[in-house]
Amino acid sequence: MSDVYEPPKVWTWEKESGGNFASINRPVSGATHDKELPRGEHPHQLHSLATPNGQKVTILFEELLAAGHKDAEYDAWLINIGDGDQFGSGFVEINPNSKIPAMVDYSTEKPTRIFESGAILLYLAEKFNAFLPADPANRAELLSWLMWQMGSAPFLGGGFGHFYAYAPEKYEYPINRYAMEVKRQLDVLDKHLADKTFMLGDEYTIADMAIWPWYGNLCLGRAYNAGEFLDVASYKNVVRWAEMLDARPAVKRGRMVNKAMGDPSEQLHERHDASDFETKTQDKLAESA
């Protein structure tokens, strides 16, 4: 960097930080406008966007339904963070941190709000007693990997992803610093998966669902256009695992829900019933005919 930044004694917010999402970043919390959230007919009301954190929850919902948990039906409503939907008063009520995803469970005596993707995964897995190991030692292993993902992914997204793909200018130091950390994380996963089918061995759990949207999509070339730069193909065990999960029908459906970017045929802005996917498929076939 040619210009050396000298921090002031007291930082003040004088202008938007540059790059993508600059207009929605601010140093204060709370609602900016009044906007009630819609409510569908199902007990689980999800308000989200198909970022990696959003995909975790919709993948779990679709896996629960595929496993026969009919009470896991849900409505998924789009929260467009580029438009500032996360700062509407209704959303702030269920997540004072104004980040997606957030959910309300109306099946409880008093409606239960849950925010933070890892918390939602754990809540739903415990509620339906699914995708969680029964053995206490394996449960501890799952929690360790779930918390690993929650603590590690910000270095991939807000760190590497921001400076490599979204920042207004590319600087060598932050890109190198975060690329090194992301490659270290991929190496952690690659060594762990060397003799395991899933993160917990032969058992598919919410640990896989939490980690895959971040690191699986990265190794499948869907994140930041950085596959070659990070040499993701060299992490063969992660790639094998990523491709295996990517082939699961519930994962394919979960990736589509609340998606508002990319190929229009893969976008399902709202999800209220399983038939929504069938309609989307029929539309795609009609377009290609």
N, C-alpha and C positions, 0 to 999 in steps of 0.2 A: 504494500500500500504506500502510495506516495504521500498522502496527507495523514498526519498524526493527530488523532483526536485527543484533546485534553478535556477530561470530564469536568463539568462545573461542580462547585461545592454542593449545590442542590439542583437535582434534575427537575426540569419542568417540561410539560408537554406543549410544544410550540407548533408542531406540524405533524401530519401523518407520516408514519414510517413508510419507506418506499416499498415497491414491489407489490406482488399480488396480495390481495386481502388488506391492503393498507387502509382502505376506507372503513373497515370494521374493527380495526384494532384501536383500543383506547385504554387509558390507565384507570378507569373507574368502572364500577359494576352497576347493575340495575337496569330497569326498563327504559327505553327511549320513546316508546309509543304504546298506546293501548291497542291490544289485539287479543281477542279471546281465541283459545284453541278449539278446533273442531273436535267432535266426539262421535265415534261410530258405535256399532252395536255390540262389539266384542268387549270382554272384560279388560283386555290388555290394549292400551292406547299408546302407541309408540310415535314419537315426534323426532324425526331424524333426517339424515342425509347419508348417501352411500359413500362416505369417506371410509377408510379402514376401520375407524372406531364404530361407525354406523353399521358396517357390514357384519361385524362380530355378532350383533344382536339379531339381525334379520336372519343370518345363517342359523343361529341357535333356534329361533322360532321355527324355521322351516325344517330343521332336523327333528325338533320335538314333534311337529305334526307328522312328519314322515315315519317317526317311530310309533305313531298311534296315540299320541297324547292330544285327543280332540279338544280338551279344555285349554289348549295353548293357542287357540285361534286369536288373531290380533288384527287391529287396524294400524296401518303405518301411514303417517302423514308427513309430507315433505316440509322440511325446514330449510329454506334456501339461505345459507349463511352469507352468500354474496349480496343478498337483498336486506340483510340485517334482521331476518325473521327471529333469530335467537334472542333479540332484544325486545321482543313483544312482551307485554305484561303477562299474558297467559303462560308463555314459555318460561319466563323468569320465575313464575310461581312454582313450577316443578323443578327448575334447575337455576338456583340463584347465581351459578357460575356461567350461565349463558353459553354452554357448549353442548353439542349433540353427542350422543343420543340422550334422550330423557323419556321416561315412561310413567304412566299411571296405571296401577292395577285396581280395577273397580270391583274385583271379586271379593275383596276383604271387607270386613265390617265397616271400616273407615277407609276411604280411598288411600292407597299407598303410593307415594311418589318414590321413584328411584332414579338417580342420575349417576353418571360415570359408567362407562361401558363395562368395566370389570365387575362393578357392583351389580349391574343388571344381569350379567351372565351368571354370577353366583346366586343371585336371588331366584332366577328362573330354574336353574339346575337343582337348587334345593327344593323349590316348590314342587317340581315334578319328579324329583328323585331320579334324575336322568343325567347322563354324561358326567357323572361324578363317581369316583371310586369309593367302594364301601370300606376298604381297608384303611385304617387310620394313617399308616405310613404312606400309602399311595395318595391319600387325601392331602397330606402335608406336601408331598411332591407336587401335586397339582397346584396347590396354593403358591408354592415357591415359583413355579413357572408362570402362573397368572400374574404375580406381582413383578416378576422379571420383565414380562412384556409391558406392563404399565409403566415401569421405570425406565425401560430401555428405548421404547419406540419414540419418545420425544427427541432423542438424539438423531433418529432416522428422519422423522418428519419435520419438526420445527428446527432441527439443526441442519443435517445434510440436505434434506429436501428444500428447505428455504433458501440456503445459500447457493445450492447448485442449480435449482430450477426456477425459483420465484423472486429472488432478490433483484433489485434494479441493476446491480452491477455484480460481476463475479470477481471475488477476491480470493487469492491463493490460500491465505492462512485459514480462514474458516472452512473452506471446502476441504482442504487437506486434513484439518483437525477432525471434522465430522466423518469424512470418508474413512479415516483410520478407525474410528470407533464403530462405524457400521460394519466394516469388514471384520472387526474383532467379534461383534455380535453374531455375524453370519458364521464365523468359525466356531463359536460356542454352540450354535445350533447344529452345525454340520457334524461336529464330533459327538454331540449327544445323540443324534439320529443315526449314527453309523451302524448301530446294532438294534435299532428300534423301528417298528412300523409307524407308530404314533409317538407323541411326546411322552406318553406314559407307557410305552411298550406296545402291547397288543390292544390296548383299550383307547378308543376314540373319546376324547373328553373336551370340555370347554377350554382346556389349555390349548388344544389345536385350533379351536375356533377363535381364540383370542390372538394367537400368534400369526396364523395364516394370512389374514387380510393385510398385515404389514409386510412380513418377510416372504410369505408365499407369493403375493402379487409382485413384490420386488424381483424375485427370482424368475417370475414368468414374464418379465419385461413390461409390466403395467404401471410402474411407478417412476416418475421423474425422467424417463428416457435415459436411465443411467446404468442399464444392464451391462453394457460393454465397459463403461468406465470403472465399474466396481467388479468386473469379471465374475458376475454371479454364476456363470456356468461352471466355474471351478468348485463350487460348493455342491457337489453331486448328490449328497444325501439330502440336503435341503430341497434341491430341485426335484428329486424323486418324490419326496413327501408333498411338495407343493403341487406337483402334477396329479398325484393320487387324490388329494382333497379337491382339486379343481374339477375332477371328473364326477364328483358326487352331485346328483341332481339337486339336493337341498342346498348345496353351496352355490350352484349355478343360479338357483332362484333367489337365494339370499343376496347375491351380488347385485341383482337387478333392482331390488326394492329401494325406493327413494333415490334412485340414480337419476341425475339430471345433467350429466355430461357424457361425452363420448358418442358411440354409435346409438342412434335413436332406437334401433331395434332391441337394444339391451336395457333400455330405460323403462322402469315402471315407477312413475312418480308417486303414486299412492297404491297401497295394497289393502284390500278389504276382504278378499275371498280368494280361495285357490283358483277359481275360474278366471281371475285377472290375468294369470300367466297364460292360460289357454287362449284368451282373447288376444294377448300380445303375440303369441305364436301364430295365430290365424292371420293377424294383420301383417306379420312378417312374410308369411307364405303368399298372401295376396299381393304384396308389393313386388315380390320376386317373380310372380307369374307373368 
